[in-house]
Amino acid sequence: MSAGRAKAVVAQINELCAELRPHALELVEGLGIPEAWLNSQMLEDETAARWTPGA
């Protein structure tokens, strides 16, 4: 996959995530995700800020 196409894919994924974000709680509740999983370190702001896709 070319670098340009990869960037386009990432941009599209980000756009779709932004579209889903307002519905995140409903999705989590609807899928029955255990509340304990919601305390994952990956979900902490500091960790999320350092995380980069593909790293």
C-alpha positions as CSV (number, residue, x, y, z in Angstrom):
1,M,0.0,0.0,0.0
2,S,1.4,3.4,-0.9
3,A,2.1,6.0,1.7
4,G,-0.6,8.3,0.2
5,R,-3.2,5.5,0.3
6,A,-2.2,4.5,3.9
7,K,-2.8,8.2,4.9
8,A,-6.2,8.2,3.2
9,V,-7.1,5.0,5.1
10,V,-6.1,6.5,8.4
11,A,-8.0,9.7,7.7
12,Q,-11.1,7.7,6.8
13,I,-10.8,5.6,10.0
14,N,-10.5,8.8,12.1
15,E,-13.5,10.3,10.4
16,L,-15.6,7.2,11.1
17,C,-14.4,7.1,14.7
18,A,-15.4,10.8,15.1
19,E,-18.9,9.9,13.7
20,L,-19.2,7.0,16.2
21,R,-17.8,8.8,19.2
22,P,-21.1,10.4,20.3
23,H,-22.6,6.9,20.4
24,A,-19.8,5.2,22.2
25,L,-21.5,4.7,25.5
26,E,-24.6,3.2,23.8
27,L,-22.4,0.9,21.8
28,V,-20.4,-0.3,24.9
29,E,-23.6,-0.9,26.8
30,G,-25.3,-2.7,23.9
31,L,-22.3,-5.0,23.4
32,G,-22.2,-5.9,27.1
33,I,-18.6,-4.9,27.6
34,P,-17.8,-5.5,31.3
35,E,-17.3,-2.3,33.2
36,A,-13.9,-3.5,34.5
37,W,-12.6,-3.5,31.0
38,L,-13.4,0.2,30.7
39,N,-10.6,0.9,33.2
40,S,-8.0,-0.3,30.8
41,Q,-4.7,1.7,30.9
42,M,-5.0,2.1,27.2
43,L,-8.0,4.3,27.7
44,E,-6.2,6.7,30.0
45,D,-5.6,10.1,28.4
46,E,-1.9,10.1,29.0
47,T,-1.5,6.7,27.4
48,A,-3.8,7.5,24.5
49,A,-1.9,10.7,23.8
50,R,1.4,8.7,23.4
51,W,-0.2,5.8,21.4
52,T,0.3,6.0,17.7
53,P,-1.5,3.7,15.2
54,G,0.8,1.0,13.8
55,A,3.4,1.5,16.5
